C-alpha cells in the first residue's frame, strides 16, 4: 500500500494503490496504517562484530537480515534522519520492519544518544533484543515532526 494515511474505509470502498495501477476492494471495515511505500520493499544483509549503524533507508526497506559474529548492537538512525527519509511524514505515521537474526549471537536494537528518540520495551531500557536464530517484528511510530523536536518510538511486536 502506498502513501495511505491512517484511514478507515467503509465496506464496498475501492482504494487505489498509488503508483501500482492496482486497487483494493474493501470487504470489511478496517484501518490502513501509514506506510512509507510498499510494506516490504527490499532486504538488506548486515554483518559485523560489534556496533553497526542501520540507516533510515534500510529500515524503510522492511527486512534486515543480521549475521553478527558476536553479540552486536544495531544503532538506529536519529529521529531527524528517519523523518527526513519519510517524504511527507506526519506525527502518527508508522511502519513495520523485521530484523532476522541468522546467527548464534544476540542483536541489541539501540536508540542513538540523540535527543528526540525513545524506545519502548518490557524492561524500559533503551534497547530491544533479537535473540539468536529468530526474527522480530518492530513498529516505528512517529511522535513529532516539529523541527528541533523530532521524535519516534520503537515497539517490539514479536
Order of alpha helices (4+ residues) and beta strands (2+ residues): beta-beta-beta-beta-beta-beta-alpha-beta-beta-alpha-beta-beta-beta-beta-beta-beta
